[in-house]
Amino acid sequence: MSKLPIGTFVNMTTIVIGSIIGLMLREVFPENIKHITFIAVGLSIMIIGIRMSIKVPEEYVLIFIFSLVIGGILGEFLGVEAFLDGCESWINNNFRLGKERFSEGLITAFVLFCASSLAIVGAIEEGMQGKRELLLVKSALDGVTAIALASSYGIGVLVSIIPMLLIQGGLTVLAVNAKHLFKKGAIALLSGVGGVLIVAISIKILELGDFRVANLLPSLVVVIFLFWGFNKLNIKI
């Protein structure tokens, strides 16, 4: 069984191909087509996020809530969104990309591609059992999604393959070497928090609210530490 995240490499390839197609179509689509595509993407990912978040087992609801609160506070303290905005300014100044919505595209693609149930379960399944079926299905779906996202957001969607390699690929490598860490409760919580972040992004896309979604990203790390901590201390909730 390979210790390399082959499924993630395939996934990255389909996103690159889809993003390139989306960037090409961006120059062809009139503004009204871009707008309706934007709305369709927003509605679709809202449903995906809701479906993911409501599957959190009742006994883990407090960990779920604490993860989002602590992760949000940590994100504000670290200034995650400000950092990404700084990256966007640097890229625009140095590469003359015009009015690229780089950070929005990167955050949206990262959360959608890396925080979904397919990403989490697929990456862990590849690491623990060597099965790549879920990630191959996800690769096809992500390739199509990347076309729609890149046509709306630009090159930030393509750049999302870098954090994908670190997060999704990292999960596979970790699952190969530390299988005992991945219990069903941890996977369910990670997927649930990812679902909330997806809903938050859809709210921004649909212009139903405006807040710093990127500052909630640390919740994806906090939820794992809280789960392990509660289990280590044998705290019943």
C-alpha positions in Angstrom: 0.0 0.0 0.0 1.4 3.3 -1.1 2.2 5.9 1.6 1.8 8.7 -0.9 -1.6 10.5 -1.2 -2.2 9.4 -4.8 -5.9 10.2 -4.6 -5.1 13.8 -3.6 -2.6 14.1 -6.6 -5.4 13.0 -9.0 -7.8 15.4 -7.3 -5.3 18.3 -7.7 -5.0 17.5 -11.4 -8.7 17.7 -12.0 -9.0 21.0 -10.2 -6.1 22.5 -12.3 -7.8 21.3 -15.5 -11.2 22.6 -14.3 -9.8 25.9 -13.2 -8.1 26.5 -16.5 -11.3 25.8 -18.4 -13.2 28.1 -16.0 -10.6 30.9 -16.6 -11.0 30.5 -20.3 -14.8 30.6 -20.1 -14.6 33.7 -17.9 -13.5 35.7 -20.9 -16.4 34.3 -23.0 -19.4 34.5 -20.6 -21.5 37.7 -20.5 -22.0 39.3 -17.1 -25.6 37.9 -16.6 -24.4 34.3 -17.2 -21.5 34.8 -14.6 -24.1 36.2 -12.1 -26.5 33.3 -12.4 -23.6 30.8 -12.2 -22.5 32.5 -9.0 -26.0 32.2 -7.5 -26.3 28.6 -8.6 -23.0 27.8 -6.9 -24.0 29.6 -3.8 -27.3 27.8 -3.4 -25.7 24.4 -4.2 -22.9 24.6 -1.6 -25.4 25.9 1.0 -27.4 22.7 0.7 -24.1 20.6 0.9 -23.0 22.5 4.0 -26.4 22.1 5.8 -26.4 18.3 5.0 -22.9 18.0 6.5 -23.5 20.0 9.6 -26.7 18.4 10.7 -25.1 14.9 10.8 -23.1 15.8 13.9 -24.0 13.2 16.6 -26.0 14.8 19.5 -23.4 13.8 22.1 -20.8 15.9 20.3 -22.8 19.1 19.9 -21.0 21.0 22.7 -17.6 20.2 21.2 -19.0 21.3 17.9 -20.1 24.7 19.3 -16.9 25.2 21.3 -14.8 24.4 18.3 -16.5 27.1 16.2 -16.3 29.7 19.0 -12.7 29.0 20.0 -11.6 28.7 16.3 -13.3 32.0 15.5 -11.6 33.8 18.3 -8.2 32.2 17.4 -8.8 33.2 13.7 -9.5 36.8 14.8 -6.4 36.9 17.0 -4.2 35.5 14.3 -5.8 37.7 11.6 -6.2 34.9 9.0 -8.4 36.9 6.7 -6.2 40.0 6.9 -3.2 37.7 6.0 -5.1 36.4 2.9 -6.1 39.9 1.9 -2.5 40.9 2.1 -1.6 38.0 -0.2 -4.2 39.1 -2.6 -2.8 42.7 -2.7 0.7 41.3 -3.2 -0.4 39.1 -6.1 -2.4 41.9 -7.8 0.5 44.3 -7.5 3.1 41.9 -8.7 1.2 40.0 -11.4 -1.3 42.6 -12.6 -4.3 40.4 -12.4 -6.7 43.3 -12.3 -9.8 42.9 -10.2 -9.3 39.3 -9.2 -11.3 38.1 -6.2 -8.3 36.0 -5.2 -8.8 35.5 -1.5 -12.5 34.9 -1.8 -11.8 32.3 -4.5 -9.1 30.6 -2.5 -11.1 30.5 0.7 -14.3 29.2 -1.1 -12.4 26.6 -3.0 -10.3 25.5 0.0 -13.3 25.0 2.2 -15.5 23.3 -0.5 -12.7 21.0 -1.7 -11.0 20.2 1.6 -13.6 20.4 4.3 -16.3 18.2 2.7 -17.3 14.8 3.9 -15.8 13.2 0.8 -12.5 14.9 1.3 -12.2 13.9 5.0 -13.5 10.4 4.8 -11.9 9.7 1.4 -8.4 10.9 2.6 -8.6 8.8 5.8 -9.9 5.8 3.9 -7.0 5.9 1.5 -4.5 6.1 4.3 -6.1 3.4 6.4 -7.3 0.9 3.8 -5.6 2.0 0.5 -9.0 2.6 -1.1 -9.2 5.6 -3.4 -12.8 5.2 -4.8 -14.2 8.1 -2.8 -11.4 10.5 -3.8 -11.7 9.5 -7.4 -15.4 10.4 -7.3 -14.6 13.6 -5.5 -11.9 14.4 -8.1 -14.5 14.3 -10.9 -16.9 16.4 -8.9 -14.3 18.9 -8.0 -13.1 19.3 -11.6 -16.6 20.3 -12.7 -17.0 22.6 -9.6 -13.7 24.2 -10.4 -15.0 25.3 -13.8 -17.9 27.2 -12.2 -15.8 28.6 -9.4 -12.9 29.8 -11.6 -15.2 31.4 -14.0 -16.6 33.5 -11.1 -13.6 34.0 -8.8 -10.5 33.6 -11.0 -7.1 32.1 -10.3 -7.6 31.8 -6.5 -9.5 28.6 -7.2 -6.5 27.0 -8.9 -4.1 28.1 -6.1 -6.4 26.1 -3.6 -4.5 22.9 -4.7 -1.6 24.0 -2.4 -3.6 23.9 0.9 -5.4 20.8 -0.5 -2.1 19.0 -0.7 -1.3 20.0 2.9 -4.7 19.2 4.4 -6.2 16.4 2.4 -2.9 14.8 1.5 -1.7 15.4 5.1 -4.8 13.5 6.4 -3.9 10.5 4.2 -0.3 10.4 5.3 -1.4 10.8 9.0 -3.9 8.0 8.6 -1.2 5.7 7.2 1.1 6.3 10.2 -1.4 6.9 13.0 -4.6 5.0 12.3 -5.7 4.9 16.0 -6.3 8.7 15.9 -9.2 8.6 13.5 -12.3 7.6 15.3 -15.8 7.9 13.9 -16.6 10.8 16.3 -13.6 12.8 15.2 -14.5 12.3 11.5 -18.1 13.3 12.1 -17.1 16.5 14.0 -14.6 17.5 11.4 -17.1 17.0 8.7 -19.8 19.0 10.7 -17.5 22.0 11.3 -16.6 21.9 7.6 -20.3 22.0 6.8 -20.8 25.1 8.8 -17.9 26.8 7.0 -19.4 25.9 3.7 -22.8 27.4 4.8 -20.9 30.6 5.9 -19.3 30.9 2.5 -22.6 30.4 0.7 -24.1 33.2 2.8 -21.3 35.5 1.5 -21.7 34.3 -2.1 -25.5 35.0 -2.0 -24.8 38.4 -0.2 -27.0 37.5 2.7 -24.3 38.6 5.1 -20.8 39.9 5.2 -18.3 38.6 7.7 -14.7 37.2 8.0 -15.3 33.6 7.1 -11.5 32.9 6.8 -11.2 33.6 10.5 -13.3 30.5 11.3 -10.8 28.2 9.5 -8.8 27.4 12.7 -12.0 25.6 13.9 -11.1 22.7 11.7 -8.0 22.2 13.8 -9.5 23.1 17.2 -12.3 20.5 16.8 -9.8 17.6 16.6 -7.9 18.8 19.7 -11.1 19.2 21.6 -12.3 15.8 20.6 -9.0 14.1 21.7 -8.9 16.2 24.9 -12.4 15.3 25.9 -11.8 11.6 25.2 -8.4 11.6 27.0 -9.9 13.1 30.1 -13.0 10.9 29.7 -15.3 13.8 29.9 -19.0 12.9 29.3 -21.1 15.5 27.5 
